[in-house]
Amino acid sequence: MCFFRYDSKRRPIDCRMLDFQITRVGSPSLDINYLLFLSLNGDVRQEYLTEFLSNYYASFASTLSQAKVLVPFSLNELTKDYHSKNLFGLLNATGTIPTILTDFEDNPNMSIDLNVKPESEAEIQKLMAEYKVKTIQFAKTNPLIKPRFLSMFDELKEQGFMGEGTVNSLIKSFNSFKSK
């Protein structure tokens, strides 16, 4: 949901977005990770991270100040917390980016008949196998997927979430997905 503020000539001058999809009580770093990992390529995320976190913190502090509430953490603490929750960003991004980066008709999530109600464990396994095949095919044919995922893996390696062997294994897997 978007809220707009207008000037005296009824031109929009400000916009605030409100998203109730994943409502929970938790660290703002979870929301920041969700937004940045899903919305930005790795090079953009890395280049502008300090600026983004500074702007976020300033806006958050200003909002709390208007309510006469002290900010419960410093910018440095926010930055450390953001990095400590990067795995949350990666996990959400790997499950969601294929949906974001494809046309509706080609999306592996949307190409499975959601009205089918599996009657047995075997039917569930069959549907999951079909989904896996479609997802791998999508990764092979969409040139935007590989660089997005590899940049996320590199970031998590730098943060110490993944060891060299894990990252090399993931890179090897992605290199086997040759784009058309």
N, C-alpha and C positions, 0 to 999 in steps of 0.2 A: 504494500500500500504506500503511495506517495502523497506527501503533503507539500503544497507549494505556498510560498509567500510571494505576494505581488507588490509592485511599486504603485505609485499614484496613477500611472497610466495603464494599469492592469497587465503589466509585463511580469512574467515570473522572474524573481531575483534570487530565490533560494528554494531548495528542495530537501526534504527529509524523507528517508525511506523507513518503513516499519514492516518487519517481517515476522509473522507469527508462526512460521512453519516448524521451527525447531525451538520451541519455547522451553526453557529450563533455567534453573538457577545455577550459575557457575562462573568461572573466570571469564572476563571479557576476551582473554587470549584465545579461547575456543572459538568465539565468533570471528575474531580477526583472522585466525588460521583458516577457518572455513571460507571466509570471503577471499582472502589472498590466494590460497591454493587453488580454489575453483575458478577464480576470475583472471588471474594473471599468469603469463608465461614466466618461467624461472628467471630469465635475464631482467625482466621488468621488476619482478618481485624483489630480487636482490638489490638492484640499483636504487630503488626508491623506498626500501623498507624503513630506513631511519626517518625519512621525511614523512612517510605514512604514519608511523607510530607516533612521531612528534605531533602531527596534526590531530590524530585521534586523541592523544592524551590532552592536548590543549582544549579541544572541543569538550571532552568528558569533564575536565576540570572546570571549565566555564559553566557547563550545565549544572554541576554540583554546587558551584559557588552561588549561582542564582537561587538555589534551594537552601543555601547556607549550610552545606554539608562539606566536610573536608574530604579530599581525595584520599582513599585508603591505601594508595601505593604511589611510588615515584615512577617517573618515566623509565629509569634504569630497571626497576623491579618489573614493570610492564614488559620491557624488552626481554629480560631473562625469562619471564613467564611465557611470553610468546614462543620463544625458542624451545622451552621445555614441553610445549604442547604441539610441536610441529608434526608429530606422528598422527595426531587427530586430523590435521589438515591433509596429510597424505592419504590416510584411510578414506576420508570422505571424498577426496579428489579422484582416487583410483576407481571408486564406485560410481561417481557421478559424471566425470569428464566425458566418457564415451557418449552419454546421453546428451550432453551439452554440445558436443562437436559434430553432430550428425543431423541429417534431415530426419524428420519424424518417420518417414516410411522406411528408412534404412536402419533405424535404431534397433539394436538387438533387444532392448527392453520392450519395445513396442511391437516387434514383429512376431511375438509369441502370443497366441490366442489366450487372453486373460480370462475368457469365459470358460475355458476348459477347467473342470474340477477333477483333478487326479483322484482316482479311486484307490490307488495302491501305492506302496513304496516304489514299485517298479515303474509306475507311470511318472512319479515325481522324479526319479532318477533319469528317465528318458527326457523329460522336459528340461532338467538341469543340463544334460548332455547337449541337447539342441541349443540351449542358451550359450553354453561354453563355446560350441562351434561357431555360432553367429558372432560372439564377442571376439574371438580370435580372428575371424575373417575381417571383422571391422577394424581391428588393430593392424591387420596386414594392409588394408586398402586405404586407410585414412592417414595421410602424411602428417597430420597435426598431433596425433597421439604420442608417437615415439619421443619427440623432443620434449613434450610436456612432462611425460613420466620420467625420462632420464634426468631432467633438471631437478625434479622432486627427489629422486633417489640420491643425487649428488648433494643436495642440501641436507638431507637427513644423515648422510655419511659425514658431512662436515660437522654436524651437531652431535655426532657420536651415537645416533640411534641405530645405525647399521654399520657392521664391520665391512672391511674390504672384500671379504669372500662373498658376503650377501649381495653387495652392490655389483660385483663382477658377475655373479650368477644372474642377477636381474638384467644387467646390460646384455649378457649373452642371450638371454631369452628374448629380449626386445630386438636384438640384431637378427634373430632368426625370423622376425616378422618383416619380410621385405615388402616395401611399398610397390604398388603397381606403377 
